[in-house]
Amino acid sequence: MNKRDMKESTHVKKWEIDDAAELYGINHWGADYFTINEGGDVVVTPFGRNNGPGISLYAIAREVEERGMSMPVLLRVENILGSQIKLLHETFRKVIRETAYTGEYKGVYPIKVNQQEQVLEAVSEFGREFNHGLEAGSKSELIAAISMLNNRNACLICNGYKDEEFIDLGLYAIKMGFQCFFVVEVPGEIDLIIERAKYLGVKPHLGLRIKLSTQAEGHWTESGGDASVFGLNMSHVVDVLDRLKEEDMLDCLQLLHYHIGSQIPNIRDIRAGAMEACRIYEELVREGANMSYIDLGGGLAVDYDGSQTNYSSSRNYSIEEYCYDIVESIITVLGKNKIPHPTIITESGRAIVAYYSVLLFNILDVSSHVPPPIPKDIPPSSNGLVENLLSTYDMVSPKDIQECCNDALYYRNQARQLFKHGQINIRERALAENLVRHILIKISEVGAQFDHIPKDVSEITKLLYDVYYGNFSLFQSLPDVWAIDQIFPIMPIHRLKERPVHPAIISDITCDCDGKIDSFPDYSHEKKSLMLHDLKDDEEYYLGVFLVGAYQETLGDLHNLFGDTNVVSIHAQEDGSYQFIRELEGDSVSDVLAYVEYDVRSIKNKIKQLAEDSIQKGFITAKERKSILHSFDEGLRGYTYFEKE
C-alpha cells in the first residue's frame, strides 16, 4: 500500500448506503418512487416509499437478459403512471373541498408527450375512475384518442391546426357522445368549424386558445407572450366572438385554453398565468358565451435534479401548492363578480409519464485517465523535455499550483510540436504525455483542497474524467440531452454498497462527439462528472437513466441507424412481486434500413451477387459463401445495439 492509499484508508469514513443516496440525489428527485435497498440495489416503489415494498431494478435487468432480451431496455412501471394520475386528481379534489370551490377538476393527457399505444392504454385504464381525458393535436392523435378513451365523461381536447377531415372526426366524436372540444388556435379555423358543423348537423363544443402576456421561465418561455406561435390575441378573440354571434352560436363557446410552457419551474408564473386567463374568462362570460371550462394547458414541472428550485430542470413547488395556486387564483378573480367556478382542466403530460420509464443499459468499456506508472529509469532527453516535466511534477504544491499548471500545459504542447516536426518519436511523445497526465492528476488532487479552485485547475479536472461507453444511443433514447441540454438523473442500479471511485462522463455508441452525457443533476448545483465503479470481468455493470417517460421516445431519431430499444413493461403487486405484462422487441437492422427506404430483399440479392463474384475471382470458396451469407442474414435480423455472444 502506498502513502496515498494509507492516507485514504485512515481518513475516509466507511461507505454507507446513505452516502450513495446523497451522492446520486435519489431521495431528492425520486419522488418516493425510487430508493436504495440494504443490498445496494436501486429499487422502484410504485405505490410510494411508505406504501409497499421495493422491487430491485438490478433483478429486473438480470431477468430481462435471462429471458433473451439484450440491453438497452426501456423499462416501464405501469403502477407509477396510475399513482401519478391518482395523486393529481386526489390533490385537486382535496384543495377544491378545502377552498369551497364549486367547480370540479378534469385532467387530460396530451398524447404528443408519449404516443406509444401501451402508454395511452395505461392512461385510459388508470384514468377511467377519475374521468381523465386525452388531448390530440393531429388527426392521427385524434383517431388514437377516440379509439382508446372509452369514457364519455372524460374530456377530449382538440388542439393544433385542423383541416376539414380533422374537424369531421371531432364532430363525429361529439355525435357518439364524447365531450370533444375544438380549441380555436388561429382565426381562420372558426369559419371551417362552423361550415362543417352545419353540414353534418352537429352542434360543436368550442374553446379559444389565447396568447397571454405572461411568460414562464425555462426552456419553453416562448410558449407565452406576444411572440408565441399559437393562440389568439385580443383582437382575434373579439373577431371570433362577433362571428359566433352572427351565426347565433355563441352558446357553443364553453372553454378557454392557454399554454405557457411544458416545464414551468417557478410557481409565480403559474399563478400569474392563471389570474390573467381568468380575467379573459370573465370577459367572455360578460359577452354572453356559455363558459364552463378553463384549460390551463401543461406546465406542471418535473424535478429532474432534485433541487426544488426555479432552475429549468426543477420546480420550486409541490403538487399541492400547484393545485392551491390554480384554485385560489380562479376564486380570487371570478369571485369579485360572483361568476360560477368553471371545471378546471390541466394538460399535465410530463408529470404524469416522466417517472413511469427508466432506460437501462450496460457499460461496454472504459477509457481511463489513469496513466501507466512513471518508469523508474528514464533516459535523458536531448531537448530537456522529460527533465522539465519531472521537475514540474516534483514542484506541485498549493503554493505553486498555478505555475505548475501553466508549465504542464506548455510542455505538453511542446511535445506535440516536436513530434509534428519529427524531432521526437512516438515512444518519446507517449512518455511525455504520460508525465503530463501524472502532473495534472497531482494538480487536481492539490486543488481539491482549496475552497475556491482556480479556473485553470478546474478546467484541468475535466481532462481527467474517465469515459464509460454505454450500450445505447443518446439520439434515439435521450434526444433532449443533445437538443436542449436537458438533465436526467443517472446512476448505477447496483453495487451501491461499494464506494464509486471514478469521476466519469458517459458516451453512447454512435461514434458522434455529441453522443455523450457530461452534465449530471445535483440538488445543489450541476455536476460535470458522475462517480462510477470499476468494471468487473465477470459481471455486467448497469446504469439507469430515470424520468425519461416524457417526449424521449417520440423525439428519438435513427442517428447511425440505431433504432428503438427493447421495451419491457411490468405491473407490481403490493406484496413486492411483479409481472412482465408486455415485452416489445426493439428494431432490427432490417427494420431501420427499411425506415430509410432501403429494399432489404434487394440488399440480400446484392450481397449474394457479391459473394458469387468473390467465388469467381478466387477470394472465397463456395463453402465460405454459405457462412458469409448466413452471417449477413443474422445481421439483418439482429438488434441494432451491441449484443453479447
N, C-alpha and C positions, 0 to 999 in steps of 0.2 A: 504494500500500500504506500503510495507517495504522500508527500506532505499535504497536498491539496485534498486528497481523499480523507486523510486523517482529520483535517480541519473540518470537513463537511460532516463526517460521522460524529464529531464532538459537538458541533454547534447546531446542526439541523435537527429539528424535532421530528419525532416519528410521524410518518404519513398516515392520515386517517381519512375515512370516507367523507367526513365533513370538509376536509381540505379539498377533496376533489369537487364536491358540490360548490364550494366557494370559488375554486379556480374556473370552473366552466359556467358558473352562474345559473345552474339548472333550477335552483329554488326561486330564482328571480323571474326567469322567462317561462318556466314550465307550467305555470297557471294551474298547479295542483294535478296536472296530467302526467308529469314526468318527474322521477326522482331516482335515487341510487339505493339499491338494497345492500344488505350486510355482506353479500358475496362480491360486491364491487361491480355489479351489472346495472346498467340503466334499465329501469322498469317503467312501464306505462300503467297508469292508474285511471282507466276510462271513466270511473264513476267519481273521481276526485280522490285525493290522497287519504281522506278520512272515511271514505265510503266503500272500501273494498280493497282486496289485495292487489299487489303489483305483478305485472307479467314481464319477464325478462326479455328485452329486445335481442340480447345475445342468443338466448334459447330459440327465439323465433328465427333469427338469421341462420342458425345451425340447422333447424328443422327445414327451412326453405331449401337449403342446399341438399339435405338428405332426400328431399322429395324430387330432386333432379333439376331444380331451377338455379341458375347462376346469378351471382351479383353482377351489376347493381339491381336492386329490387326496390320498388316503391311500395312501402307498407302502409295500408290504410286501416285505421282502427275505427270501425263503424260507430261504436258506442260514443266516441268523443264527439262526433258530429251531432248525435242525439242529445248529448249533455249540453252542448253549446246552444242548440235551439231551445232546450228546456230552460237553461239559465237566462237567456234573453227574455223569453216570454214571462217567466215567473218573476223576474225582476221588474219588468214593466207593470205587471199586474199588482205587485206589492206597492210600487210607487203610486199607481193610479188609485189604489184603495186608500193609501195614507194621505194623499193630497185631495181626496174627494173629487177627482177628475171624473167627468160624466161620460166621456168617450171611452173607447177601447183601443187595444193595440193589435195590429196585424202585421207580422213581418212578411217580407218576401225575399227570396233568394235570387240574386242576379246570375243568370246562367253563365254569362261570359267569364265569371271568376273561375269556374271549372265546369266544363260542359260534359264531362265523361258520364256515360249512361248510369253507371253504378252510383255516382255521386248524386245525380238527380233522383234516382230511385230511393236512396237513403234519406235525402232531404224530404221527399214526399212522404215516405213512411214515418219518419220520426216527427215530421211537422204536422201530420194529419190531426192529432188531438189538439193542436194549437191553432189550426186553420192558417198554417204558414204557407204562403203562396210563392209564386215564381215571377221573375221579370225577364222579358225577352226583348232583345234589341235587333233581331233579324228574323226573316221568315223561317230559317232553319231552327232557330231557338224557339220560335213560337209554336211550330209543329211539335217539337220535342216537349215543350211545356204542356200543351194541351193533352198529349198522349200520356204524360206522367202525372199530372196534377191530381186527377181523380178526387177532387174535393170542391164542390160548388160553393162552399162557404169561404174559401180562400180567395185572395185577390190575384189576378193575372194582369200584370202591368206591361203594356207595350210601349217601349221607348225606341229611339232610333229613327232613321229615315224609313218611310212607309210608302210603298208603291200600291197599286190597285190590288194586287194579289195578297199582299200583307194585310191590307185593310179588310178584304173579304174574309180572310181566315179568322181575324179577330171578331168580325161581325157574326160569322157562323158560330164561333165560341159563345157569343152572347145568346144567340138563338138556342144553343144547347144548355143554357142556364148558368154559364160561368160569369163571374164578376170580372169581366175583362174591360180594362180601361185603355183607351188610346191617349197617350200623352203627346200633345202637340209640341213638337220641338222647333219647327220652323214655320213661318207664317203661311206658306203655300199649302201646307198639309190640310188645313181645315176645309178648304173647298173640296178636295178629293174625298175626305171622310164624309162630308155632307152628301156628295153625289152618290157614293156607293151605299150609304145608309138608306137613302131614298130608293135606290134601285132594288135593294134586297129587302126593303121593308123592315129594317131593324133600327130601333132607337139606340144610338151609341152612348156609351159611358165615356165622357171626355175629361181630360185633365190638361193642364198647362204646365210646361216646364219653363221656369223663369230664370233669368240671369240676375243673381244677387250681386250687390256691390261688395258684399262680404267675401273676402278671400282667406282661405285657410293656409297655415304654414305647411311646409313639407314638399315632397316631390310633385304633388298634384295641385299646386297653388293656382295654376291657370284654369282649373275647372270652374272657378268662380271669377267674378269681376267682369268688367265690360268687354274684355278681350276673349272671354270664353267662347268656344266654338258653338256649343249647343245652348238652346234656350231662347226665350223671347224677352226682348227689352220691353219697357213700359208702353211704348208706342204700339208695338206688336200686340201686346195684351189688349189694349183698347180696340185695335182693329178686329181682333178675334171676337171680342165681346159684341161689337157692333154687327159683325157678320152673323153671329148666332142669334142676335135679336131680330135681324132681318128675316131669318128663317124660322123664327119662333121656336128656337131650340136651346135657349139659354138654360132651360132646366136640365139639359144633358151635361152641363159643366158641373162636375162634382168634386174634382180633385186638383190640388195644387202640388206641384213637384219641383224640387231643386236638388242640385248635387254640387258640392264644393270640394270634393276630394275623396279618393279611395282610402286614404290613411291620414286621418286628421289627428295630429299629436297633441294639440292644445285644446282643452275643454272650453276655453274662452271663445274660440272660433265657432264651436258647435252651438254655444248659446247665442252668439251674435247672429249666426245664420238663421236660427230658429225664430228669433224675435223679428228680424227683418221680413222673413217669409210670412209670419203671422199678420203683419201689417198689410201685406198684399192680399192675404186670405180675407182679412176683414173688409178690404175694399171690394173684393169680388162678391162677397155677401151683400154689400150695400148696392152693388149693381144689379142684384136680383138673381145671381147664379145660385144653383141648388147645392151649395158647397157642403161636403160632409167628410172629406178625407184630406189629410195633409201628409205628403210623402217627402220625407227629409233626405231621401237618397242614401248613399253609402257613407262611409267615413269612420265608422266605429273601428278604431285602430287596434293593431296587434302589437304587444310589447315585445318586439323581436330581441332587443338587447337587455331587457330586464331592468332598465334604469329608472323607469316610472317618471320620465321627464318629457318635455316637449321636443326632444330630438326627433328627427324624421323617422327613425326606426323604433320609436317608443310611443308612449302616451302618458299624460300626466293625470289620468283619471281612471276610476274603476267603472265597471259596467253599471253599478248602482248610481254613481254620480252622473254618468251619461244619461241614464233614464230620468233622473230627477231634474237635470238641467233642461231637457227637452220638455217634459211635462210642465214644469214651473214656468218656462218661457211662454208656452201657449196660454196657460192660465193667466199670466200677467198681462199679456197683450189683449186677448179676447175678452177677458173678464171685465175690462173697463166699460164695454158696451153690451155686456151680457149676451155675447154671441155664443151659441151652443158649442161645446167642445167637440172637435172632429175626431174621427178614427185616425189614430197615428199609424203611419206606415214607415218602416225603415227598410232600406235595401242593403242590409248588412250581409255581405258575402265573404269578405276577407276574414272577419272574426268568426264566422260560422265554420269555415272549412280549413283554415290555416293549420290548426292543431291536429287535424284528422290524418295527415300524411307525414311520413318520415322516409327520407331517402337513405337507404342502407347501401354501403359499398365497402369493398375490401381494398386494402393498400397492397399494391403490387411490388413496389420497390422504394428505396430511399436514396437520395443523393445527399450525402452527409458533408457538412462543412468541416468536420474534424480532419485535419491533415495528418499525414504519416508522421511518426516521431522525428525529431531533429536528429540527423545522423551524428554519431559520436565523432567520427573522423571526416572532417570536411577539408578537401584540398584547397589551398589558397587560390583565389581567382586573380586573373591577370588585370582586371579592371577595378578591383576593390569592392565590387558589388556585394559579395557574400559577407565580407568583413563588416561592411557598413550595416547590413541587415542584422548580423549577430550583435553588433554594438547597440543598435536601436532596441533590440529585444531586451538586453540587459538594463537599458536605461528606463524602461517603462515604470512609472511611479505616479502617484497622484499629482506630484509637483510638475512632472514633465509630460503629462499625458497628451496635451495638445501638440507639443513639439514632436513627440514620437508618432502621433497620428499623421502629422504632415510628412514626416520623413518616410514612414512606411509606404504611404501612397505615392510619394515621389520615386522611391526606389522600385516600386512595382512597375511604374510607368517606364522607368529607365530600363528595367529588364526586358520589357516588351519591345522597346525601341532597339535595344542591342540585338535581340533575336531577329527583328524585322530586317536589320541590316547585315545579318549574317555574322555578327561578332560573338555570339554565344550559341551553343547548340541546344537541342530540345531538352536534354537532361539538365543542363545548367539553368535553363529557364524554369523547369519544373522545380528545381531546388530553391530558386529564388522565390517563386510564388508560394512554395511550402513555407518558407521562413516568414514571408509577409503574412500569411494566414495565422501563424503562431503569434506574431506580433499583434495582429488585430484581435485575436481571442484574448490575449493578455490585457490589451487596452480596454476591451469591453468589460472584462471582469473587474478591472480597477474602476472604470467609470460607473459601474453598478453601485459603488459605494457612495456616490455623490447624491446629494438631494436634488441638484439640478444638473443633469447630464449635458455637457457641451454638445452643440448641434452636430459638429463633425463626428463626435463619438457616437451619437445617437444614430447617425446615418451608417456608420460602420456596422452597428449591430444588425442592420438589415442584410448585410453581406454574409452574415454568419448563420442565417436560418437554414435548417435542413429543408429539402424538398421531398415531400411524401407524395408518391404518384398514386392517385386514386383511380379505381376502375369505374369511371363514369364520364359523361360529357357535360361540362358546365352549360354549354349552349343548348343542350337538349333538356336537361333536368333542372337547371338553375339559371335561366336566361336573365333574370333581373339582377343577378350579381354582376354580369357583364354589362347590361344595358343601363342600369340606373344606380349602380353601386349599392344595391340592396344588401343588407346584412342579415344572415340567418345564423341561428345557434348551431354550432358544430362541435362534436365531442366524440371520444371513443365510447362505445357502448358496453365495454367490458374492461377488465384489468384495472379498475379504478381504486382497488386497494393498494396498487403499486404507484409509486411516485413517477410521474412522467418527467423525463429529463431533457427532451429535445425541443427547443423552440423551432417551429416549422411553419412553412406555408404549404398549401395543398395544390397540386397540379392535376388536371384531368389528363385523359389520354388522347386528346385531339391534336397534339403537336402544334398548338397555337399559343403564342405568347400571352394572349388574353385569357386562355383557358386555365386560370389559376384563381385561387382564393387567398388573398393576403390581407383581408380586413375581417376581424372577428369581434363579436359583441362582448361587451363587458359592462357591468352595471354602473361603473363609474366613468369609463372612457372607452374609446375604441382601441382595440389591440391590433398590432400588425403581425403577430405570430400566435400560434396555438401550441401549447405544450403537449407533446405526444410521447409514446413509449418506444423502446427498442422493439424491432420486429423479432419474432421467434421463428426459427426454421421449421418447426413442426406445428405451427398454429397460425391461422388467419388472424389478421388484425382488422377489425371492423370499426368504421366510423358511421355516425348518423348525422344527417342534416335535418333539422327539425323545423316545424311550422311552414312547410312547403306546399300546403294544400291549395293555396290561392294563386292562380294565374300561371304557375310554373309549368304545368302540364300543357296548358293551352297555348302558351307562347313559345315553347321549345321548337328548335329547328333541327335540320339534318346536317349540321356542320360536320364535315369529314364523313358524312353518311353514317353517323351513329343514330340509331332510331330510338323508338320508345323503349323504355326499360320493361322488364318483367314487373307485374303488379300482383300483390297478394293482399287480400282483404281478410281481416279476422273479426270475429264477434266474440267479445269477452263475456264470461259468466261471472256472477257475483262471488262464486267460490274460488275464483282465480284461474279457472280453466278457460280455454278458448277454442274456437273452431275456425278452421280455414273455410270461409264461405265462398271465396272466389279466387281463382288463380288465372291470370291472363299472361300468356307468353308475350314477351316483347318482340319487336320487329326482327325478322331475319334479314340476312344480306339481300336475298332476292326481293323482299318486301321494299327495302329502301331504294334499291335500284329501280324498281317499278315506279316508286313515287316520283323519281326524277326522269321518268319517261324512257327508261331502258326496256327493251324487249328481252326478258330473261331467256326465253326459248332461243332467240337469235344469238344471245351471248353463248349459250351452250353449244350451238351449232358452230360458231366461230372458233371456240376452243377445240372442238372435235377436229375441225379442219386444220387448225394449227398443229394439233398433236399428230394428225396424219402426215402433214408436211414434214414434221420433225422426224417421223419414221423414214420417209423417203430420202431425207438428207442425211440420215445416219446419226442423228443426235440422240434418239431414244430407240428402244426396242418395242415390239408390239406388246410384250408383257408389261413394260413400263407405262405404255399408253393407258392400259386399263387402270393402273394405280393412280396415274395423274388425273384421269377423268373422274375417278371416284372421289379424289380429294377436292376437285372443283365442285362436284355435286354436293359434297358435305359442306363445303364452304358457303355455298349459296343457301343451304338450309340452316346454317348456323346463326347464332346470336351475334349481333354486331359488336358486342363488348368482349373483353378478354375472358376466355373460358379456360378453366383448368383441364389438364389432360384427363 
